[in-house]
């Protein structure tokens, strides 16, 4: 089970670092205490300047131009005042791509990593009995079903073991 737990902790650290790096306007992993690491992104309709809401069909006309921006604003060195951090400054983005990117902004990824870490902690307690204390399942090679399910999104990673598959 230790190999699976180590594997999961390493993948979650990678996910967390990547999300925080994307959210950090200084673009660095392992943010300091001054960095929120929880930046939210949204799509802006360039013709109106209005935010597109998730769940809307934001790009119902192919001519509609959008820009992915941070919700927070940052001081700009080039001129006085504050402005958004442009995450993806594009003129044309397909609807599905736009929705996916905005739904999986750094804040959401960081929150999901935290939930997965808590599940990992909960399901690694066996008190040496060979039984997961969270689900009562007899732990087979790789861990309980919950741990093996948490590993499934990483099945394409070279260190993933086929024996972990559910």
N, C-alpha and C positions, 0 to 999 in steps of 0.2 A: 504494500500500500504506500510505503514511503516514496517510491519512485513516482507514482501518480500524483501524490500530494506535492512533491517538489516540482514536477512538470507543470501542474496547475498554478502553483504560486509564481513560477517563472513567466508563464503566459499572461497571467493577470497583471504582473508587474509591467510587462511589455505593453499591454493594453492601456494601463493607467498612465505610464510614461508618455505613450504616443498621444493620448487624449490631452494630457496636461501640456505637452509640447505644442500641440495644435492650438490650445487655448491661450498660451502664453505669448503675448505680443513680442516678447524678447526671444521667442523660439528656443527654449532650452528645457531639457527634462529636469526632474527633481526640483520643482519650484521651491522657492524660499517662502517664509511666512507672509511676505508682502504680495504674493501672487495668489489670486483666487483659485486658479485651476478649474474654475467652473464657468467658463465663458459659454454663453448661449449665442447661437447663430440664428439669423432669420433671413428670409428672402425679401428683397425690396423690389417692388414694381417700379422700374426706372421712369415710366411715363407719368406716374402719379406721386412717386416717393413714398407710397404706403406699403406697410408690411403685409405680406401674404400670410394668411393663417393656414396652419396645417389642417388637413382635412378638406380644405377648399380644393377646387380643381384650379390651381393657380395659373396654369399656362393653357387656358382653354383656347387661346388664339396663338398660332405659331409665331405671329409677329411680336408677341409680348416679350419685352426685354426685362431681365431680372438680374440682380446682383446679390451675392451672398455676403452678408456683413455681420459683424458682431453686434450684439444688443448694446454692450458697453461702448463708451467712447473713450478715446485716449488723447492725451495732449499730443499735438503734432509739433515736431521740431522745425518743420519747414515754414510754419506760419503760426501766429498766435491762435489760441482757441483749441477746441477739442473736436474730434471727428471719429467716425467709426473705423474699425480695423477691417479692411477689405480682405475677406478670406478667399473669395473666388470672384474676381472681377471679370465677368464674362457677359457677352451680349446675348447669347443664345444658350439655353439649357433645357434639356428635355424634362418634361414634368416629373416622370418617375425618378430621375436622377436628383432633381431639385428636392423633392419630398424626402428621399432617402437621406441625402446629406444633412438637411436641416433636422430631421428626426433623430439623427445619430450624432448630434453635436457633442463637443467634449464634456459638457456637464452631464449629459445622459450617460455617456460611456463611463465616466468616473463613478456615477451613482450605481450603475450596473456592476462594475468591478467590486465596489464595496459590498453589495448584496452577495455576490459570488464568493467573496472572501469569508463572509459570515457563514454561508452555507458550508464552505470548505472546513472552517473551524468547527462547526456543529457536527459534521459528519466524519471528523477524524478522531473523535473520542470513542475508544473501544475498551479502555481499561484492561487491555491485554486479554480480553475474553474472545476476540475474534468476531465479536458482534458489534455492529454500529450502534452506539448509544442513542442516536437520533431516530433511526428508522427501525431498529431491532433486527435488521437483516444480517445474516451471516456473511461476513466479509470474505469475498473470494479474491483471487489475485487482482490487484488493481484497486480494490476498495468496493464500497457499496455501490448500488446502482446510481444513486445521486451523484457521487463523485465521477463515475464513468460517464454519466450524462453531461456533467459540466465540462468534460474533456472533449466531447464530440465535435464542437466547433473548431477544434485544433487538430482534427484528424489528418490534415494535410501537412502538419509539421513533421520534420524528419525524426524527432524524438518520440512521436506518438506511437504507442504499441497497439497492434491489432487486437491483442487480448483484452484491451480496455473497452472495446466496442460493445455496445449494449445490443 
